[in-house]
Amino acid sequence: MRLSLVSIGVEIFSATENRRLSLHQVHKPTGKRVRYEKIVPDLGPVKNEDIVKGFELDDDRYVLLEPEELEDIKLESKRTLDLVQFADYDDIDPRYFEKPYYMVPDSDLSAEGFRVIHRALKESRKIGLGQMVLRGAEQLVAVKPCGDGLLLETLRYADEVRASDSYFEDIPEMKLDKEMVDLAKELIERKSAKFDATAFTDRYADALRDLVEEKRKGKQTVEVSGDDAPRKGGQVVDLMEALKKSLNNGKSGGARKSAKSRSGSKSRKAS
């Protein structure tokens, strides 16, 4: 991470994890997994090497793009996040925020500079903005204080957020009864409290886990099999790996070891 002429080595960790149960489709009569194939109508399954990307112009016309053409326009990763602008906490519409990541100094040598930026952002109540290259494309990001560390959040671009006017324009204007509004405000005040995420649970997810466990204990399970091995799709690139490639400057100026080892997660070093 770089602020003007100051560069600081950092590590990035995902701030969220998917705890939802994953369900698969099974062909009940045979007990086999349902698989998906890439097919062309009237032709059947096709080979991966015969598939190219296409941009739809209308219902029947596409611009075909060859893999080498897409590769040529990819941006080179600079492995550096430059904070080029700062904004107030409330300046950024919540609709722009996508995914959060924790950011920490990658070594004791980086800790002082990291702390300086952390305190400066916190006391000025500012968010740092910048862009970095992920998987060949530029990603807008925001950096702000979070506890003793920093929170990096990926942001949507302006053309990715739909304007609300067309959705709200049909809501009729009307004169509201002041007493009704006051009653609503009183109810809101009575139920107001500091936000605590642990006070809310996903009741469907809990019920699904209970159902699965109940059927498991009752030995209501089947052995899912198939003659064909699962087909492997295209490689899914982990955003964390992309962050590592985009931000890691450990190769320049000598490798720096983290002050602390973190179990259960691979560190992503950056600058």
N, C-alpha and C positions, 0 to 999 in steps of 0.2 A: 504494500500500500504506500502511495506516495502523495505527499502534500507539499507542493512547490518543489524545493530541493531536498526535502527530508523524505528518505525512504525507510520503511519499517517492515521487517520480516514478520509475517503473520501466518497463523494456521486457521483453516476454515472447517467447521463441523456442522452437519445438518442439525437444525434446531427442532425438527419434527420427526415423527416416525409413524408409519401406517400400522395401526393396531386392528384394523378391520379384518374379519375372517374372509378368506378367499374361497369361493365356491366354484367348482368345475361342473361341466355338463357331462352326464353319464347316460349311455344308452341302456335303459332299464332292462329290456329283455335279454341283452347279452352281457351286461356289466362292463362294457368297454367305454373308454373315454371317447367323447365326441371331438374329432379333430377338424381343423379348417385347412382348406387347400386354396392356393391361388389358381383360379381357373379363368378361362376365356369362354364366353358363351359359344356353343357349337364347335368348340375346339377341345375343351377339357383342361386338365392341369398343364401348367407351363413351367419352364425352367427359370430360375432366378436370373440367369445371365441374359435372358431374353426380355427382361422387364426394364423399362426406363421410366423416369418421372415425367409427368405431363401436367401442364397448367391449363385449366379449362377456360376457354373464351366464352363458349355458350354450351348448349346442350349437346352438340355434336362435333364441336371443333376444339382441338387441343394443340398447344405448342409443346412439342416433345423436347426434352432436355437430356442430353447425354451425361453420364457420370463425370466424364472429364471436363465438361463445360461447367458443371456445378462446382467441381473441385477448383477450377481456375478462378472463380469469383469469391472463394472463401477468403476471409481476412486472416492475416498472420497473427498468431497470438503473441502479444507483447509481454505476457506474464507479469503485467503491472497494472494495478488499479490506481488511476490518477483521480484524486478528488478535485474536481475543477469548478465546482459551484456549491454554495451552501444555502439552505432554506430553513425557515422556521418549522417547528414540529407540525403545526396545523396547516401548513401550506399545501401539503400533498394529499390529494383526495384518496381515501382508503381504497377506492376501486383500482388504483394503480398497483397496489402491492400484490406480489405473487407468493414468494417462498422465502422463509427466513433461515439464516445461517448464523451460528456463533463465530465470532472472530476473536482470537487471542494472540498474544505475542508468541513468536516461534522460539524464543530463547531469552535468557536473562539480558543479553545485549540489546534486545529490542524492547524490553519492558519499559524503560524510561520514556522513550519516544512514544510508545503506545499509551502510557499513562498520561502524558502531556496532551495528546490529541483527545483522549477520552475525557479529561477534565475540561478542556477547552470547549468541546462540543456540548458537554453537560451544562456548564455554567452559562454558555451563550444560548442554550436551548436550540441548537442548530442540527440539521441533518446534512451530511456530506453526500454529494451526488457525483457520479462518474460513470464511465462506460468501460467494459472489458469484453474481450472476445471469448465466446463460448461456442465450441463446435463450428468455428468458422464464421459466426455471426456476432454482431455487437449486441451486448446485453446492457440495459440501463440498470444501475444499482444505487441503493441508498445505504448509508452507514450512519448509525446513531448509537448513543450509549445504551447499554443494557446491563444493569448490575455493575459488576466490576469490569466487564468486558464490553465489546462492541457487537452490534447486531447488523449484519449485512442482509439486505432484502432485495431480491430481484424485483424490478418494476416493469409494468407493461408500458409500451409506447402509446402515444396519444391516439393513433389510429386503431389501437386494439380495444379501446374502451368506447362502448356505444353511448351516444348522447341520450339523456333521459327524456328530453322534451317530447319526442314522438310517443313515448309510452305514457306520459303523465298529462298530455294535453286534453284528453277526453274526461278527465276528472272534473266534475262540474263545480263552479264557484257557487258559494251559498253563504248566507248570513248565519253565523253560529250563535247559539244561545250561550250567553256568558256564564250562566249558572252551570250548564253542562260542561263547559271548558274548565271551570274552576273545580268541579267535582273530579274530572279526569286528572287534573293537576294534583289534587289531593291524594288520589289513589296512587299516582306515580310516586309522590313523595313518601307515602307510607311503605311502598315496596322498594324504595331506593336503598342500595347497600353497595359497599365496595365489591367490585367484581372478583369472584373466586371461581375459577374454572372447575375446581373439584366438586363444586356444588351441583354441577350438571353432568349427567351421564347419558350415554347412548342406549336407551332402553331396548331398541331393536337388536343392537349388537349383543347386549347382555342376554336377551331372550334367545338369540341364535346360539350363543355359546352354551346356554343351559340345555337347549334342545339337542345339540350335538353331543354333549356329555351324557345326557339321559339315554340317548340311543346307543352311545358307545358302551355304557355300563350294561344296558340290556342286550348287548351283543347283536344289535341290529346293524351290522356292518356287512359290506360286500367287498370282495377282492376285485379291484378294477384292473383289467388286463387288456392287452391288445397285441396283435401280431406284429404291428409296425411300431417302431420306436417313435417317440414324439418328434415331430418335425421342428427343427430349430429355425426361428424367424431371424430377422435381421438383428444385429447386435444392438442392445439398448445401451446407450452411453449415459453413465451416471453423471448427473450434473456436478456432483462433488469432484469427480475425476476431471471434468472440464474446468472446474474452478482451480484445481491443482495445476493443470497445464497453463491456465491463464495467468495465475498469480505467483506461482512458485519461482523465486529467483535464487533459490538455494545454490544453483549451479554457478552463480556469479559471485566472486569474492570469497569463495570457499564455502563448503557446506557447514551449516550451523545446526547443532543438535538442540532439540527441545529441552527446556528446563525440567519438564515433567513428562513422564510417559502416561498415556491415556489408554486404558484397557477398553476392549470392546469396540474400538473404532479406529480406522486408519487415519492418521493425520494428513491434512492437506496444507503444505507449506506454501506461503505466498509472500509477496512484497507489494 
